[in-house]
Structure formats: C-alpha cells, structure tokens
C-alpha cells in the first residue's frame, strides 16, 4: 500500500489496484502538488462538507466515475449533483471491494458555503475516517478539536498511520494534537491542515520533534510512504 500527502488535508492511498483520495481540495489549494485535470481516482472519502475538503469532488467523481463515501447529508447533497455516492454515519462501517471504511466522531462544523449567493447549506455532522485495507489501518481525523473519545479510537483500533490537523484556530493546535497522538497510539503520525492559509500557520517540524522518536513524520506535498 502506498500512501501520499498532497497538501492541506489531501491524502492519496493506492492499494489493490485502486486509487483513493481523502478530501480532494486541489483547485485553489496553494499547498498542493496536484493538478485537478491530471488526477485519476476510483474512490473519494470525505470527512465533512467544507469547501476546503470537498474541493474538486464533483468534477473528479463525474470525470472518473468514482464512488464518493461521505456522511449522509453530504452524500445526499452530492448525489443531487449526479455523483455516485455511498452515505454513512458516525459509528457505522462498511466493507467495500477496496477495504473497510468506518466513520468516527469529529468536533467541527460541516456546511457548503456559496459566497456568491451568500447561502450556507448544512451537510451533516463532520467525521474522522478509519480506512482498513488488509492488515493496515489509516486514521484521517478530518477537521476536529481534541476530544476524549479519541482514547477509544486508539484502544479499539490498531492504527498504523494517523493524519492529525495541527493548524489551530479552526481545529486542534499542536499542543492538543500531541495529546491526540498519545491517545491514538498510532505507529506513525503525520501533521495536516496547516500553512494553507495565514490563520493556520504552524511549524510541522517542531510538532514532530515533540512526538516520541520514530512516531512523527512531516510529509511535504508529493511525499509518500509504504505500509
């Protein structure tokens, strides 16, 4: 399994002949190395409905005939736009041909904002995502505050790789993310959701240095690891 990071909260997983994208915010993302017109994808996993996470989902899904897995209200909203969707809710899991997806809690907002029309469309509760393929489990926390049930996520799952937001202001900052990493007990922890905008500027190297040895990993856009 190959896992790569592509700026902000964009994560790509390549396994079993499938390409899976988490939160494909590409167009307008100054920190990504991807170009939307070049992206090939089979499955898109969405944590919540904010524009900087849904991003290019509709265009990518329609162009690639990709399946979008998302919280129920967000999946419904995207389905109305012609996208092939599989709706889920927090606490639920489903086994697909590429692996098992389970949604976890996340403490954040979730809505689609149309700046031109000045409307906000509610898109359900935000989530984190556990993706298990074979004997490997990836946890993408999405956008979230620190919450004590992260201890349960760590106790109930053997997490090989965790992606945690550190940007502060809208999500956990580095101090809270350190606590989350301790509770999750993941083998590797990668910081995400930082430096894309001025309000979430952080030093990922400093965060990683504060983690136990060999746990933290700063991934620059385009970097990949094998699990």
N, C-alpha and C positions, 0 to 999 in steps of 0.2 A: 504494500500500500504506500502510495506517495502522497504526501500532504504538503501543500504550499500556501504561503501567505501572500496576499496581494494588496496590502494597504487597508487602513481603516479596520473594517471587520470582515473583509472578504477572505474566505478560506476555500481552497480547492482540494478535493480528495479524489484521487484516481485509484480505482480498485475494481477488480472483477470486470475489466473492460468498460467500466462506466466512469463518467466524469460528473462529480457532484460539486455544486457551488453553494456555499453559505453566504447569504446576504450580499448579493452581487451589485453593490454600489460602485459603478465603474464610470459612467458619464458624469462629469462634474467632480470626480474624486481626484484631487491633485496629488494624492499619495500612491495611486495605483500604477502598476506597470502594464496593466491590461488595456486593450482596445476592444470596445464592445463588439465592433464589427468582425473581430477575429475570434471571438470566444465560441467554442463548441461545448455544449453541456447537455447532459442527459437528465439530471435531477437538480432542482433548486430547493434548498432548505431555507426557510425564512423564520427568523426569531420574532419579528414584530413588524408593524406597518409603517414605521417612519421612513421618510424619503431616502435617508442615507443608509438604509438597509435593504429596502425593496429595490431601490435603484432601477436597474435595467431589466428587471424580472420579466415584465410583459413582453418586451421586444425579444429577449433571449428565448423565452419559453415558446413563443409563436414561431420564431425562426428555426429553432432546433426541435420542435415538437417535444419539449422537455416537460416532465412532470414537476409540478410545484407542490411541496409539502409545507403547510403553514397552519397556524391557529385558525379555528373555524371561521370566524368573521372575516379575517384577512383572505382566507382561501375563497370564501364566497364572493368577496369584492373582486378578486382577481378572476374568478370564474366567469363573472358577468362580462369580463373583457375578452372572453374567448380562450382563456388559458386552461389547460388541463390540470386539475388540482386534486389533491388528496387532503381533506380537512382533518385536523386533530385538535385535541385539547390537552391542557396541562394534566400530567399524571398518566396519560394514555400512551401506549406504544403500539407500533405496527411493524410487522416484518415484511419487507419488500424483497424483490429479487436481488437487490444490491446490498441489503443489510437491514438492521433494525433501528428504527427511529423512536425515541421517547422524548416527550416534551417535559421540561421541568419548570418550576416557578422562576420568575424574574420580577423584580420590583422596579418598574419603569412605566412609561406611557406607551400607547400604540395607536397611531392615527395617521391618516393620509391627509396632508395639508396641500390645498390648491391655492397658491399665492395669488394667482390671477383672479379667481372667483372669490377669494377670501372665505373659503369654507374648510372645515375640518371634519373628516369622516372617521368615526370610531372604527377601529379594526380589531377589536377584541383584546384579550389580555396578552401582554408580552410573555415571552418564554425563553428558556435556555433549551439547548438541544443536546441529547446524548445520541451519538451515532456509533453503532457497534457493527463492525464488519469482521467476520471470523472471530478471532480471539482478541481483537483490538477495539478499544473504546475511546472515542474522542468526545470531549465536552466543550461545546461552544456556549458560553454563558450569555451571549447576546448583550444587550444593554441592561445593566442591573445595579442596584445598590447591594451592599453586603447584607445578607440575611442568614439567620442562624440555621435554617434548614439546609444550607449548603453542607453542614456536617452530615446530614442524612444522605445527600448525594454522594459524598465521599465514602460513607460507610456501606452503602448499598451497591456501589459500583467500583470496579477495578479500572480506574481511569489511566490510560496511557499518556494522553496528551490533552491539556486543558488550555483553552483560549480565554483569557480574562481581560475585561476592559480596565484601563488604568487612567483614563483621561480626566476623571473628576468632573465637577460641575454638573454633568448630565448622568454620570454613572459613578461607580466606585472610583476612588482615587488610589494611588499606590499603597497607602497605609492599609486601607480596607482590603485591597486586593491581596496583600500579603497574608492577611488573616484568612481570606477565602482559599488561598493556595494551601495553607496549613490544614484547613478543614477538609479540602477535597482530596488531599493525599495523592495527587497525580504524579506520575513519573516525570513528566515534563510540563512546564508552564510557559506559555507564550503570551506576552502582553499585546493587547489590541486596543483599538478605539482611542488613539492618541495622535496629536500633532496634525490632524487633518484640518482643524480649524484653530484659530487663536485661543478660544476658550478651553481647549482640551490639550494644551501643550504640556508635555511631560518628558522626562528623561528615562527611556526604557532600560538603558544600560544600568542606571542607578537602581531601578526597581529590581532587575535581575540579580544584581550584586547583593541585594538584601535577602534573597532567597537562599535556601540551603544549597550547597555545592552540587553541581550537575543537574539541578532541577530546572532552573530558569534558562530560557533561550530567547534572545532577541532575533526575530526574523525580519529581514528587510523585504520590501516588495519584490517578489520573484524568488525568494529563498524557499527551499524545500527540504524535507527530511523524509526518511523511510521508516515505517513502523513494521 
